[in-house]
Every structure is written in structure tokens, then in C-alpha cells.
């Protein structure tokens, strides 16, 4: 069989997972970013998918690395896919967002590239990095 030679390259978008963790007290867990872009800004816990994991495994891993929370895959509820061009200044990035609803308050600790972690009232959220305000809105619908 003859191999087809393409005269163009396919773009390679980056894939991330983000978690909207909601407490029974109507609070959402946010991390203060320790790295650029948006260093010092508040964001949802999340990050880039590794080549040997599913997007769900990525969400669970990133949540644990950045906040210390351990959740199972069965705790994830798909919120949606966010793919607007320009949503990430590092390049073409698509994120899959998941909601995690907790039955009881838990303590979180900052880790990995999160400079700080904090529970925020849904009624009093700070300005957020990326399109994370839109992601939270979608999770709450």
C-alpha cells in the first residue's frame, strides 16, 4: 500500500482538565497561581494532561497535586469542554472541566505550582484567570 505524504502539518492543541470543587457551604476551591501566565491570580485547580493518562485521571491528579484533595473518578461530573481560541495565552488550549461536589467541608493545602489554596464564597469570587468564571458558571447551572 502506498503511503500518502502530506504537504502540511496538523496543529497540535494542548489539552487540560480543570476542577470546580464545591463545598456544602456554597464555596468553591481556588488556587493562587504560582507561575505565569496569570501568576498571583486565582484559578481553578487543573493542568495539562500527560500522554499516559485519560482526561479524567488528569483531573484527579491535578486536583491532588495542587490542593491535596483525593477524589475518585466516580466523583467527577462532566461540566463541559471549553475551547475558545485565545482562552490561554500559552497557545491553543482546550480544557475539559469537571465538577466535584463535597458532602462535608475539607481542608486543602497548596502544592505543586499553586502558591496558595482557599475556599471562596460563590457570592464573593475574586477576578479569575483564563475563562474560569465561565467554567464556574457552567458548573453551577
N, CA, C and O atoms as CSV, one atom per row, in Angstrom:
chain,resi,resn,atom,element,x,y,z
A,1,UNK,N,N,0.839,-1.178,0.000
A,1,UNK,CA,C,0.000,0.000,0.000
A,1,UNK,C,C,0.884,1.242,0.000
A,1,UNK,O,O,1.870,1.318,0.733
A,2,UNK,N,N,0.524,2.191,-0.816
A,2,UNK,CA,C,1.296,3.415,-0.946
A,2,UNK,C,C,1.003,4.362,0.218
A,2,UNK,O,O,-0.157,4.585,0.565
A,3,UNK,N,N,2.056,4.917,0.818
A,3,UNK,CA,C,1.891,5.891,1.893
A,3,UNK,C,C,1.605,7.259,1.291
A,3,UNK,O,O,2.218,7.657,0.300
A,4,UNK,N,N,0.688,7.955,1.886
A,4,UNK,CA,C,0.376,9.309,1.450
A,4,UNK,C,C,1.282,10.279,2.177
A,4,UNK,O,O,1.425,10.216,3.398
A,5,UNK,N,N,1.883,11.162,1.433
A,5,UNK,CA,C,2.723,12.187,2.044
A,5,UNK,C,C,1.921,13.484,2.081
A,5,UNK,O,O,1.476,13.990,1.051
A,6,UNK,N,N,1.749,14.006,3.288
A,6,UNK,CA,C,1.006,15.243,3.444
A,6,UNK,C,C,1.954,16.420,3.263
A,6,UNK,O,O,3.118,16.361,3.658
A,7,UNK,N,N,1.453,17.468,2.672
A,7,UNK,CA,C,2.277,18.652,2.439
A,7,UNK,C,C,2.028,19.727,3.497
A,7,UNK,O,O,2.511,20.852,3.366
A,8,UNK,N,N,1.279,19.384,4.538
A,8,UNK,CA,C,1.022,20.318,5.616
A,8,UNK,C,C,1.034,19.550,6.934
A,8,UNK,O,O,0.906,18.326,6.958
A,9,UNK,N,N,1.190,20.290,8.023
A,9,UNK,CA,C,1.180,19.671,9.346
A,9,UNK,C,C,-0.126,19.999,10.051
A,9,UNK,O,O,-0.683,21.083,9.884
A,10,UNK,N,N,-0.596,19.061,10.828
A,10,UNK,CA,C,-1.782,19.291,11.632
A,10,UNK,C,C,-1.376,20.043,12.899
A,10,UNK,O,O,-0.375,19.698,13.526
A,11,UNK,N,N,-2.135,21.060,13.279
A,11,UNK,CA,C,-1.821,21.740,14.551
A,11,UNK,C,C,-2.063,20.800,15.724
A,11,UNK,O,O,-2.897,19.897,15.641
A,12,UNK,N,N,-1.352,21.006,16.790
A,12,UNK,CA,C,-1.459,20.153,17.966
A,12,UNK,C,C,-1.917,20.991,19.164
A,12,UNK,O,O,-1.083,21.534,19.889
A,13,UNK,N,N,-3.232,21.102,19.380
A,13,UNK,CA,C,-3.687,21.852,20.557
A,13,UNK,C,C,-3.297,21.125,21.836
A,13,UNK,O,O,-3.132,19.905,21.851
A,14,UNK,N,N,-3.156,21.889,22.898
A,14,UNK,CA,C,-2.854,21.330,24.214
A,14,UNK,C,C,-4.167,20.992,24.907
A,14,UNK,O,O,-5.182,21.644,24.662
A,15,UNK,N,N,-4.158,19.973,25.775
A,15,UNK,CA,C,-5.363,19.530,26.464
A,15,UNK,C,C,-5.146,19.612,27.974
A,15,UNK,O,O,-4.146,19.121,28.500
A,16,UNK,N,N,-6.099,20.241,28.659
A,16,UNK,CA,C,-6.042,20.362,30.111
A,16,UNK,C,C,-7.351,19.888,30.728
A,16,UNK,O,O,-8.357,19.710,30.041
A,17,UNK,N,N,-7.310,19.689,32.038
A,17,UNK,CA,C,-8.517,19.397,32.820
A,17,UNK,C,C,-8.562,20.384,33.974
A,17,UNK,O,O,-7.533,20.699,34.572
A,18,UNK,N,N,-9.758,20.871,34.285
A,18,UNK,CA,C,-9.972,21.774,35.413
A,18,UNK,C,C,-11.079,21.225,36.295
A,18,UNK,O,O,-11.992,20.555,35.812
A,19,UNK,N,N,-10.997,21.512,37.603
A,19,UNK,CA,C,-11.989,21.022,38.557
A,19,UNK,C,C,-12.666,22.169,39.282
A,19,UNK,O,O,-12.007,23.062,39.813
A,20,UNK,N,N,-13.978,22.133,39.297
A,20,UNK,CA,C,-14.791,23.065,40.075
A,20,UNK,C,C,-15.233,22.287,41.306
A,20,UNK,O,O,-16.185,21.509,41.247
A,21,UNK,N,N,-14.543,22.499,42.417
A,21,UNK,CA,C,-14.842,21.782,43.658
A,21,UNK,C,C,-15.748,22.667,44.507
A,21,UNK,O,O,-15.373,23.780,44.876
A,22,UNK,N,N,-16.943,22.165,44.813
A,22,UNK,CA,C,-17.947,22.935,45.538
A,22,UNK,C,C,-18.204,22.275,46.892
A,22,UNK,O,O,-18.410,21.064,46.983
A,23,UNK,N,N,-18.187,23.099,47.939
A,23,UNK,CA,C,-18.430,22.602,49.294
A,23,UNK,C,C,-19.918,22.701,49.628
A,23,UNK,O,O,-20.668,23.375,48.922
A,24,UNK,N,N,-20.347,22.031,50.703
A,24,UNK,CA,C,-21.749,22.145,51.118
A,24,UNK,C,C,-22.105,23.551,51.611
A,24,UNK,O,O,-23.284,23.866,51.771
A,25,UNK,N,N,-21.106,24.393,51.851
A,25,UNK,CA,C,-21.348,25.764,52.319
A,25,UNK,C,C,-21.396,26.764,51.162
A,25,UNK,O,O,-21.240,27.967,51.375
A,26,UNK,N,N,-21.612,26.267,49.929
A,26,UNK,CA,C,-21.671,27.125,48.735
A,26,UNK,C,C,-20.363,27.882,48.536
A,26,UNK,O,O,-20.357,29.092,48.313
A,27,UNK,N,N,-19.261,27.148,48.621
A,27,UNK,CA,C,-17.931,27.702,48.386
A,27,UNK,C,C,-17.269,26.907,47.267
A,27,UNK,O,O,-17.593,25.741,47.040
A,28,UNK,N,N,-16.338,27.555,46.573
A,28,UNK,CA,C,-15.572,26.889,45.528
A,28,UNK,C,C,-14.091,26.980,45.900
A,28,UNK,O,O,-13.633,27.986,46.442
A,29,UNK,N,N,-13.364,25.928,45.604
A,29,UNK,CA,C,-11.942,25.857,45.924
A,29,UNK,C,C,-11.130,26.447,44.777
A,29,UNK,O,O,-11.247,26.008,43.632
A,30,UNK,N,N,-10.308,27.444,45.091
A,30,UNK,CA,C,-9.456,28.078,44.084
A,30,UNK,C,C,-8.004,28.028,44.527
A,30,UNK,O,O,-7.706,27.942,45.718
A,31,UNK,N,N,-7.103,28.083,43.549
A,31,UNK,CA,C,-5.676,28.144,43.821
A,31,UNK,C,C,-5.136,29.474,43.306
A,31,UNK,O,O,-5.567,29.983,42.272
A,32,UNK,N,N,-4.177,30.024,44.057
A,32,UNK,CA,C,-3.467,31.203,43.562
A,32,UNK,C,C,-2.297,30.690,42.737
A,32,UNK,O,O,-1.464,29.929,43.228
A,33,UNK,N,N,-2.243,31.114,41.483
A,33,UNK,CA,C,-1.233,30.603,40.566
A,33,UNK,C,C,0.171,31.056,40.965
A,33,UNK,O,O,0.411,32.232,41.237
A,34,UNK,N,N,1.081,30.098,40.993
A,34,UNK,CA,C,2.466,30.396,41.333
A,34,UNK,C,C,3.331,30.681,40.119
A,34,UNK,O,O,4.457,31.160,40.254
A,35,UNK,N,N,2.813,30.389,38.937
A,35,UNK,CA,C,3.589,30.565,37.705
A,35,UNK,C,C,2.806,31.366,36.675
A,35,UNK,O,O,1.582,31.478,36.743
A,36,UNK,N,N,3.548,31.917,35.722
A,36,UNK,CA,C,2.911,32.570,34.578
A,36,UNK,C,C,2.309,31.516,33.684
A,36,UNK,O,O,2.790,30.382,33.690
A,37,UNK,N,N,1.291,31.822,32.922
A,37,UNK,CA,C,0.619,33.112,32.897
A,37,UNK,C,C,-0.295,33.286,34.106
A,37,UNK,O,O,-0.642,32.319,34.784
A,38,UNK,N,N,-0.666,34.495,34.355
A,38,UNK,CA,C,-1.573,34.845,35.455
A,38,UNK,C,C,-0.985,34.554,36.826
A,38,UNK,O,O,-1.723,34.230,37.756
A,39,UNK,N,N,0.349,34.664,36.966
A,39,UNK,CA,C,0.977,34.457,38.281
A,39,UNK,C,C,0.310,35.365,39.314
A,39,UNK,O,O,0.131,36.560,39.079
A,40,UNK,N,N,-0.053,34.787,40.454
A,40,UNK,CA,C,-0.676,35.549,41.527
A,40,UNK,C,C,-2.191,35.650,41.425
A,40,UNK,O,O,-2.843,36.105,42.365
A,41,UNK,N,N,-2.756,35.237,40.309
A,41,UNK,CA,C,-4.213,35.290,40.132
A,41,UNK,C,C,-4.850,33.999,40.630
A,41,UNK,O,O,-4.189,32.966,40.729
A,42,UNK,N,N,-6.125,34.069,40.939
A,42,UNK,CA,C,-6.878,32.903,41.383
A,42,UNK,C,C,-7.414,32.137,40.180
A,42,UNK,O,O,-7.801,32.726,39.171
A,43,UNK,N,N,-7.427,30.819,40.308
A,43,UNK,CA,C,-7.860,29.949,39.204
A,43,UNK,C,C,-8.394,28.646,39.777
A,43,UNK,O,O,-8.203,28.333,40.952
A,44,UNK,N,N,-9.063,27.902,38.921
A,44,UNK,CA,C,-9.487,26.553,39.285
A,44,UNK,C,C,-8.273,25.634,39.313
A,44,UNK,O,O,-7.339,25.834,38.536
A,45,UNK,N,N,-8.263,24.635,40.186
A,45,UNK,CA,C,-7.180,23.648,40.128
A,45,UNK,C,C,-7.290,22.852,38.832
A,45,UNK,O,O,-8.377,22.436,38.431
A,46,UNK,N,N,-6.164,22.653,38.198
A,46,UNK,CA,C,-6.153,21.906,36.947
A,46,UNK,C,C,-4.805,22.000,36.273
A,46,UNK,O,O,-3.888,22.651,36.774
A,47,UNK,N,N,-4.691,21.341,35.126
A,47,UNK,CA,C,-3.427,21.384,34.407
A,47,UNK,C,C,-3.428,20.461,33.214
A,47,UNK,O,O,-4.455,19.906,32.825
A,48,UNK,N,N,-2.252,20.312,32.645
A,48,UNK,CA,C,-2.073,19.602,31.383
A,48,UNK,C,C,-2.123,18.084,31.542
A,48,UNK,O,O,-1.585,17.516,32.492
A,49,UNK,N,N,-2.788,17.452,30.578
A,49,UNK,CA,C,-2.883,16.001,30.540
A,49,UNK,C,C,-1.549,15.412,30.109
A,49,UNK,O,O,-0.894,15.928,29.204
A,50,UNK,N,N,-1.151,14.325,30.766
A,50,UNK,CA,C,0.058,13.598,30.389
A,50,UNK,C,C,-0.295,12.536,29.360
A,50,UNK,O,O,-1.454,12.135,29.253
A,51,UNK,N,N,0.687,12.083,28.608
A,51,UNK,CA,C,0.455,11.170,27.493
A,51,UNK,C,C,-0.055,9.792,27.923
A,51,UNK,O,O,-0.668,9.085,27.123
A,52,UNK,N,N,0.191,9.407,29.172
A,52,UNK,CA,C,-0.196,8.058,29.609
A,52,UNK,C,C,-1.434,8.038,30.503
A,52,UNK,O,O,-1.634,7.082,31.252
A,53,UNK,N,N,-2.269,9.082,30.435
A,53,UNK,CA,C,-3.450,9.116,31.290
A,53,UNK,C,C,-4.668,9.584,30.503
A,53,UNK,O,O,-4.557,10.209,29.449
A,54,UNK,N,N,-5.831,9.260,31.054
A,54,UNK,CA,C,-7.076,9.769,30.486
A,54,UNK,C,C,-7.293,11.192,30.996
A,54,UNK,O,O,-6.615,11.629,31.926
A,55,UNK,N,N,-8.224,11.906,30.399
A,55,UNK,CA,C,-8.509,13.262,30.864
A,55,UNK,C,C,-9.100,13.243,32.275
A,55,UNK,O,O,-8.865,14.165,33.055
A,56,UNK,N,N,-9.865,12.203,32.606
A,56,UNK,CA,C,-10.411,12.072,33.958
A,56,UNK,C,C,-9.288,11.837,34.976
A,56,UNK,O,O,-9.300,12.418,36.061
A,57,UNK,N,N,-8.331,10.994,34.627
A,57,UNK,CA,C,-7.189,10.767,35.512
A,57,UNK,C,C,-6.384,12.050,35.694
A,57,UNK,O,O,-5.879,12.323,36.783
A,58,UNK,N,N,-6.267,12.829,34.630
A,58,UNK,CA,C,-5.586,14.116,34.710
A,58,UNK,C,C,-6.277,15.029,35.715
A,58,UNK,O,O,-5.613,15.654,36.542
A,59,UNK,N,N,-7.600,15.110,35.651
A,59,UNK,CA,C,-8.354,15.971,36.569
A,59,UNK,C,C,-8.108,15.566,38.021
A,59,UNK,O,O,-7.853,16.419,38.871
A,60,UNK,N,N,-8.185,14.274,38.302
A,60,UNK,CA,C,-7.973,13.764,39.661
A,60,UNK,C,C,-6.533,14.033,40.119
A,60,UNK,O,O,-6.308,14.464,41.250
A,61,UNK,N,N,-5.567,13.777,39.240
A,61,UNK,CA,C,-4.155,14.000,39.584
A,61,UNK,C,C,-3.871,15.472,39.857
A,61,UNK,O,O,-3.261,15.808,40.873
A,62,UNK,N,N,-4.311,16.352,38.957
A,62,UNK,CA,C,-4.048,17.783,39.126
A,62,UNK,C,C,-4.710,18.326,40.389
A,62,UNK,O,O,-4.116,19.132,41.104
A,63,UNK,N,N,-5.929,17.891,40.665
A,63,UNK,CA,C,-6.610,18.326,41.883
A,63,UNK,C,C,-5.801,17.926,43.109
A,63,UNK,O,O,-5.636,18.724,44.032
A,64,UNK,N,N,-5.302,16.706,43.124
A,64,UNK,CA,C,-4.494,16.233,44.247
A,64,UNK,C,C,-3.171,16.991,44.341
A,64,UNK,O,O,-2.778,17.412,45.428
A,65,UNK,N,N,-2.485,17.167,43.219
A,65,UNK,CA,C,-1.187,17.849,43.242
A,65,UNK,C,C,-1.296,19.291,43.717
A,65,UNK,O,O,-0.416,19.773,44.430
A,66,UNK,N,N,-2.357,19.984,43.336
A,66,UNK,CA,C,-2.462,21.410,43.648
A,66,UNK,C,C,-3.170,21.714,44.958
A,66,UNK,O,O,-2.974,22.789,45.526
A,67,UNK,N,N,-4.003,20.774,45.459
A,67,UNK,CA,C,-4.790,21.067,46.663
A,67,UNK,C,C,-4.680,20.016,47.763
A,67,UNK,O,O,-5.107,20.254,48.893
A,68,UNK,N,N,-4.115,18.868,47.444
A,68,UNK,CA,C,-4.035,17.778,48.413
A,68,UNK,C,C,-5.308,16.958,48.511
A,68,UNK,O,O,-5.339,15.965,49.238
A,69,UNK,N,N,-6.366,17.347,47.797
A,69,UNK,CA,C,-7.621,16.586,47.855
A,69,UNK,C,C,-7.508,15.303,47.044
A,69,UNK,O,O,-6.950,15.294,45.946
A,70,UNK,N,N,-8.038,14.236,47.593
A,70,UNK,CA,C,-8.060,12.950,46.913
A,70,UNK,C,C,-9.518,12.617,46.613
A,70,UNK,O,O,-10.332,12.460,47.523
A,71,UNK,N,N,-9.834,12.512,45.330
A,71,UNK,CA,C,-11.179,12.116,44.915
A,71,UNK,C,C,-11.045,10.985,43.905
A,71,UNK,O,O,-10.020,10.846,43.237
A,72,UNK,N,N,-12.089,10.186,43.806
A,72,UNK,CA,C,-12.105,9.104,42.834
A,72,UNK,C,C,-12.696,9.564,41.519
A,72,UNK,O,O,-13.354,10.602,41.445
A,73,UNK,N,N,-12.457,8.790,40.495
A,73,UNK,CA,C,-13.002,9.108,39.177
A,73,UNK,C,C,-14.524,9.195,39.210
A,73,UNK,O,O,-15.125,9.959,38.455
A,74,UNK,N,N,-15.143,8.408,40.091
A,74,UNK,CA,C,-16.603,8.423,40.175
A,74,UNK,C,C,-17.148,9.685,40.836
A,74,UNK,O,O,-18.361,9.895,40.844
A,75,UNK,N,N,-16.268,10.537,41.397
A,75,UNK,CA,C,-16.693,11.806,41.987
A,75,UNK,C,C,-16.751,12.939,40.965
A,75,UNK,O,O,-17.238,14.027,41.271
A,76,UNK,N,N,-16.257,12.689,39.758
A,76,UNK,CA,C,-16.221,13.726,38.728
A,76,UNK,C,C,-17.535,13.773,37.968
A,76,UNK,O,O,-18.077,12.740,37.577
A,77,UNK,N,N,-18.044,14.991,37.760
A,77,UNK,CA,C,-19.220,15.198,36.917
A,77,UNK,C,C,-18.811,16.136,35.792
A,77,UNK,O,O,-18.352,17.251,36.043
A,78,UNK,N,N,-18.975,15.692,34.562
A,78,UNK,CA,C,-18.569,16.494,33.415
A,78,UNK,C,C,-19.364,17.792,33.357
A,78,UNK,O,O,-20.594,17.781,33.371
A,79,UNK,N,N,-18.649,18.907,33.292
A,79,UNK,CA,C,-19.271,20.220,33.129
A,79,UNK,C,C,-19.331,20.575,31.655
A,79,UNK,O,O,-20.368,21.002,31.146
A,80,UNK,N,N,-18.198,20.391,30.970
A,80,UNK,CA,C,-18.164,20.711,29.553
A,80,UNK,C,C,-16.755,20.871,29.032
A,80,UNK,O,O,-15.774,20.735,29.762
A,81,UNK,N,N,-16.686,21.163,27.751
A,81,UNK,CA,C,-15.414,21.379,27.064
A,81,UNK,C,C,-15.349,22.856,26.703
A,81,UNK,O,O,-16.302,23.409,26.153
A,82,UNK,N,N,-14.240,23.486,27.008
A,82,UNK,CA,C,-14.047,24.912,26.757
A,82,UNK,C,C,-12.883,25.068,25.785
A,82,UNK,O,O,-11.749,24.698,26.086
A,83,UNK,N,N,-13.185,25.620,24.618
A,83,UNK,CA,C,-12.202,25.593,23.535
A,83,UNK,C,C,-12.072,26.900,22.766
A,83,UNK,O,O,-11.579,26.899,21.638
A,84,UNK,N,N,-12.498,28.001,23.343
A,84,UNK,CA,C,-12.418,29.273,22.634
A,84,UNK,C,C,-10.964,29.604,22.302
A,84,UNK,O,O,-10.097,29.519,23.172
A,85,UNK,N,N,-10.692,29.980,21.059
A,85,UNK,CA,C,-9.327,30.417,20.730
A,85,UNK,C,C,-8.937,31.591,21.634
A,85,UNK,O,O,-9.751,32.478,21.891
A,86,UNK,N,N,-7.717,31.590,22.105
A,86,UNK,CA,C,-7.230,32.679,22.943
A,86,UNK,C,C,-7.542,32.546,24.415
A,86,UNK,O,O,-7.222,33.446,25.191
A,87,UNK,N,N,-8.168,31.430,24.830
A,87,UNK,CA,C,-8.512,31.277,26.249
A,87,UNK,C,C,-7.268,31.087,27.122
A,87,UNK,O,O,-7.329,31.280,28.336
A,88,UNK,N,N,-6.147,30.713,26.513
A,88,UNK,CA,C,-4.894,30.528,27.234
A,88,UNK,C,C,-3.787,31.219,26.441
A,88,UNK,O,O,-3.580,30.888,25.274
A,89,UNK,N,N,-3.071,32.170,27.043
A,89,UNK,CA,C,-2.039,32.890,26.295
A,89,UNK,C,C,-0.826,32.037,25.914
A,89,UNK,O,O,0.013,32.489,25.134
A,90,UNK,N,N,-0.712,30.819,26.441
A,90,UNK,CA,C,0.412,29.948,26.078
A,90,UNK,C,C,0.222,29.285,24.729
A,90,UNK,O,O,1.168,28.719,24.180
A,91,UNK,N,N,-0.975,29.344,24.190
A,91,UNK,CA,C,-1.245,28.713,22.903
A,91,UNK,C,C,-2.612,28.065,22.899
A,91,UNK,O,O,-3.381,28.172,23.854
A,92,UNK,N,N,-2.894,27.386,21.793
A,92,UNK,CA,C,-4.210,26.767,21.577
A,92,UNK,C,C,-4.433,25.665,22.599
A,92,UNK,O,O,-3.812,24.604,22.529
A,93,UNK,N,N,-5.326,25.924,23.549
A,93,UNK,CA,C,-5.556,25.010,24.665
A,93,UNK,C,C,-7.043,24.743,24.822
A,93,UNK,O,O,-7.855,25.668,24.846
A,94,UNK,N,N,-7.386,23.479,24.928
A,94,UNK,CA,C,-8.757,23.033,25.157
A,94,UNK,C,C,-8.792,22.424,26.554
A,94,UNK,O,O,-7.916,21.636,26.911
A,95,UNK,N,N,-9.797,22.784,27.343
A,95,UNK,CA,C,-9.919,22.176,28.663
A,95,UNK,C,C,-11.232,21.422,28.780
A,95,UNK,O,O,-12.251,21.809,28.209
A,96,UNK,N,N,-11.176,20.341,29.533
A,96,UNK,CA,C,-12.362,19.588,29.908
A,96,UNK,C,C,-12.568,19.862,31.394
A,96,UNK,O,O,-11.695,19.578,32.214
A,97,UNK,N,N,-13.725,20.415,31.731
A,97,UNK,CA,C,-13.994,20.808,33.115
A,97,UNK,C,C,-14.904,19.801,33.790
A,97,UNK,O,O,-15.838,19.269,33.190
A,98,UNK,N,N,-14.604,19.554,35.062
A,98,UNK,CA,C,-15.385,18.635,35.881
A,98,UNK,C,C,-15.809,19.335,37.163
A,98,UNK,O,O,-15.080,20.179,37.685
A,99,UNK,N,N,-16.980,18.987,37.668
A,99,UNK,CA,C,-17.444,19.445,38.972
A,99,UNK,C,C,-17.245,18.315,39.967
A,99,UNK,O,O,-17.415,17.138,39.648
A,100,UNK,N,N,-16.882,18.703,41.173
A,100,UNK,CA,C,-16.760,17.772,42.295
A,100,UNK,C,C,-17.547,18.393,43.440
A,100,UNK,O,O,-17.190,19.468,43.923
A,101,UNK,N,N,-18.607,17.736,43.878
A,101,UNK,CA,C,-19.425,18.224,44.992
A,101,UNK,C,C,-19.069,17.428,46.239
A,101,UNK,O,O,-19.150,16.200,46.254
A,102,UNK,N,N,-18.675,18.142,47.277
A,102,UNK,CA,C,-18.282,17.503,48.527
A,102,UNK,C,C,-19.459,17.456,49.487
A,102,UNK,O,O,-20.286,18.367,49.514
A,103,UNK,N,N,-19.529,16.390,50.274
A,103,UNK,CA,C,-20.592,16.223,51.262
A,103,UNK,C,C,-20.277,16.934,52.573
A,103,UNK,O,O,-21.183,17.250,53.345
A,104,UNK,N,N,-18.993,17.184,52.824
A,104,UNK,CA,C,-18.570,17.817,54.072
A,104,UNK,C,C,-17.390,18.730,53.773
A,104,UNK,O,O,-16.657,18.506,52.809
A,105,UNK,N,N,-17.204,19.760,54.594
A,105,UNK,CA,C,-16.040,20.634,54.391
A,105,UNK,C,C,-14.741,19.855,54.577
A,105,UNK,O,O,-14.662,18.961,55.420
A,106,UNK,N,N,-13.735,20.195,53.796
A,106,UNK,CA,C,-12.425,19.564,53.911
A,106,UNK,C,C,-11.350,20.643,53.894
A,106,UNK,O,O,-11.566,21.749,53.398
A,107,UNK,N,N,-10.203,20.307,54.439
A,107,UNK,CA,C,-9.056,21.208,54.431
A,107,UNK,C,C,-8.210,20.899,53.218
A,107,UNK,O,O,-7.915,19.737,52.938
A,108,UNK,N,N,-7.823,21.923,52.506
A,108,UNK,CA,C,-6.957,21.773,51.346
A,108,UNK,C,C,-5.629,22.461,51.625
A,108,UNK,O,O,-5.575,23.432,52.380
A,109,UNK,N,N,-4.555,21.956,51.016
A,109,UNK,CA,C,-3.232,22.552,51.183
A,109,UNK,C,C,-2.601,22.762,49.812
A,109,UNK,O,O,-2.682,21.899,48.937
A,110,UNK,N,N,-1.977,23.911,49.642
A,110,UNK,CA,C,-1.356,24.248,48.360
A,110,UNK,C,C,-0.164,23.345,48.090
A,110,UNK,O,O,0.626,23.052,48.988
A,111,UNK,N,N,-0.045,22.908,46.848
A,111,UNK,CA,C,1.082,22.088,46.432
A,111,UNK,C,C,1.382,22.317,44.975
A,111,UNK,O,O,0.676,23.066,44.300
A,112,UNK,N,N,2.429,21.675,44.482
A,112,UNK,CA,C,2.843,21.753,43.085
A,112,UNK,C,C,3.055,23.211,42.701
A,112,UNK,O,O,3.848,23.897,43.344
A,113,UNK,N,N,2.374,23.702,41.678
A,113,UNK,CA,C,2.579,25.084,41.244
A,113,UNK,C,C,1.533,26.045,41.793
A,113,UNK,O,O,1.411,27.167,41.302
A,114,UNK,N,N,0.780,25.624,42.800
A,114,UNK,CA,C,-0.190,26.504,43.461
A,114,UNK,C,C,0.514,27.203,44.625
A,114,UNK,O,O,1.067,26.547,45.508
A,115,UNK,N,N,0.489,28.528,44.618
A,115,UNK,CA,C,1.127,29.290,45.688
A,115,UNK,C,C,0.265,29.317,46.950
A,115,UNK,O,O,0.780,29.462,48.059
A,116,UNK,N,N,-1.045,29.178,46.771
A,116,UNK,CA,C,-1.992,29.246,47.880
A,116,UNK,C,C,-3.278,28.558,47.438
A,116,UNK,O,O,-3.581,28.504,46.246
A,117,UNK,N,N,-4.021,28.040,48.385
A,117,UNK,CA,C,-5.326,27.443,48.093
A,117,UNK,C,C,-6.327,28.010,49.100
A,117,UNK,O,O,-6.001,28.200,50.272
A,118,UNK,N,N,-7.547,28.276,48.630
A,118,UNK,CA,C,-8.525,28.898,49.525
A,118,UNK,C,C,-9.940,28.583,49.042
A,118,UNK,O,O,-10.203,28.479,47.844
A,119,UNK,N,N,-10.846,28.434,50.020
A,119,UNK,CA,C,-12.268,28.308,49.730
A,119,UNK,C,C,-12.841,29.713,49.603
A,119,UNK,O,O,-12.599,30.566,50.457
A,120,UNK,N,N,-13.596,29.955,48.540
A,120,UNK,CA,C,-14.230,31.247,48.294
A,120,UNK,C,C,-15.742,31.065,48.230
A,120,UNK,O,O,-16.240,30.105,47.642
A,121,UNK,N,N,-16.465,31.997,48.844
A,121,UNK,CA,C,-17.915,32.002,48.727
A,121,UNK,C,C,-18.289,32.221,47.267
A,121,UNK,O,O,-17.706,33.065,46.587
A,122,UNK,N,N,-19.264,31.456,46.794
A,122,UNK,CA,C,-19.722,31.633,45.413
A,122,UNK,C,C,-20.289,33.029,45.185
A,122,UNK,O,O,-20.335,33.507,44.052
A,123,UNK,N,N,-20.718,33.681,46.259
A,123,UNK,CA,C,-21.270,35.030,46.151
A,123,UNK,C,C,-20.188,36.107,46.143
A,123,UNK,O,O,-20.487,37.279,45.913
A,124,UNK,N,N,-18.929,35.723,46.392
A,124,UNK,CA,C,-17.858,36.724,46.525
A,124,UNK,C,C,-16.554,36.229,45.902
A,124,UNK,O,O,-15.509,36.245,46.553
A,125,UNK,N,N,-16.612,35.796,44.657
A,125,UNK,CA,C,-15.410,35.275,43.991
A,125,UNK,C,C,-14.485,36.409,43.555
A,125,UNK,O,O,-14.956,37.486,43.187
A,126,UNK,N,N,-13.169,36.173,43.595
A,126,UNK,CA,C,-12.226,37.183,43.099
A,126,UNK,C,C,-12.191,37.149,41.569
A,126,UNK,O,O,-12.763,36.245,40.959
A,127,UNK,N,N,-11.528,38.123,40.948
A,127,UNK,CA,C,-11.298,38.008,39.499
A,127,UNK,C,C,-10.505,36.726,39.226
A,127,UNK,O,O,-9.591,36.384,39.976
A,128,UNK,N,N,-10.862,36.025,38.152
A,128,UNK,CA,C,-10.269,34.713,37.887
A,128,UNK,C,C,-9.436,34.718,36.607
A,128,UNK,O,O,-9.705,35.479,35.678
A,129,UNK,N,N,-8.424,33.856,36.575
A,129,UNK,CA,C,-7.570,33.674,35.402
A,129,UNK,C,C,-8.323,32.907,34.317
A,129,UNK,O,O,-9.346,32.269,34.566
A,130,UNK,N,N,-7.778,32.996,33.108
A,130,UNK,CA,C,-8.318,32.266,31.960
A,130,UNK,C,C,-9.811,32.571,31.802
A,130,UNK,O,O,-10.233,33.714,31.977
A,131,UNK,N,N,-10.602,31.562,31.474
A,131,UNK,CA,C,-12.058,31.696,31.357
A,131,UNK,C,C,-12.753,30.992,32.515
A,131,UNK,O,O,-13.863,30.483,32.363
A,132,UNK,N,N,-12.097,30.964,33.672
A,132,UNK,CA,C,-12.583,30.161,34.783
A,132,UNK,C,C,-13.885,30.667,35.382
A,132,UNK,O,O,-14.617,29.879,35.980
A,133,UNK,N,N,-14.206,31.960,35.245
A,133,UNK,CA,C,-15.531,32.439,35.681
A,133,UNK,C,C,-16.614,31.787,34.849
A,133,UNK,O,O,-17.658,31.410,35.381
A,134,UNK,N,N,-16.386,31.649,33.557
A,134,UNK,CA,C,-17.348,30.991,32.663
A,134,UNK,C,C,-17.495,29.511,33.022
A,134,UNK,O,O,-18.598,28.965,32.997
A,135,UNK,N,N,-16.376,28.871,33.355
A,135,UNK,CA,C,-16.404,27.452,33.721
A,135,UNK,C,C,-17.218,27.256,35.001
A,135,UNK,O,O,-18.025,26.330,35.086
A,136,UNK,N,N,-17.012,28.118,35.993
A,136,UNK,CA,C,-17.766,28.018,37.242
A,136,UNK,C,C,-19.250,28.244,36.987
A,136,UNK,O,O,-20.088,27.516,37.520
A,137,UNK,N,N,-19.580,29.240,36.184
A,137,UNK,CA,C,-20.988,29.487,35.837
A,137,UNK,C,C,-21.635,28.246,35.222
A,137,UNK,O,O,-22.760,27.888,35.571
A,138,UNK,N,N,-20.923,27.598,34.309
A,138,UNK,CA,C,-21.447,26.399,33.662
A,138,UNK,C,C,-21.623,25.265,34.673
A,138,UNK,O,O,-22.590,24.507,34.587
A,139,UNK,N,N,-20.711,25.145,35.617
A,139,UNK,CA,C,-20.789,24.079,36.621
A,139,UNK,C,C,-21.976,24.275,37.548
A,139,UNK,O,O,-22.544,23.302,38.044
A,140,UNK,N,N,-22.354,25.514,37.786
A,140,UNK,CA,C,-23.439,25.799,38.725
A,140,UNK,C,C,-24.811,25.725,38.085
A,140,UNK,O,O,-25.818,25.706,38.792
A,141,UNK,N,N,-24.874,25.683,36.753
A,141,UNK,CA,C,-26.159,25.586,36.061
A,141,UNK,C,C,-26.762,24.221,36.196
A,141,UNK,O,O,-27.847,23.970,35.670
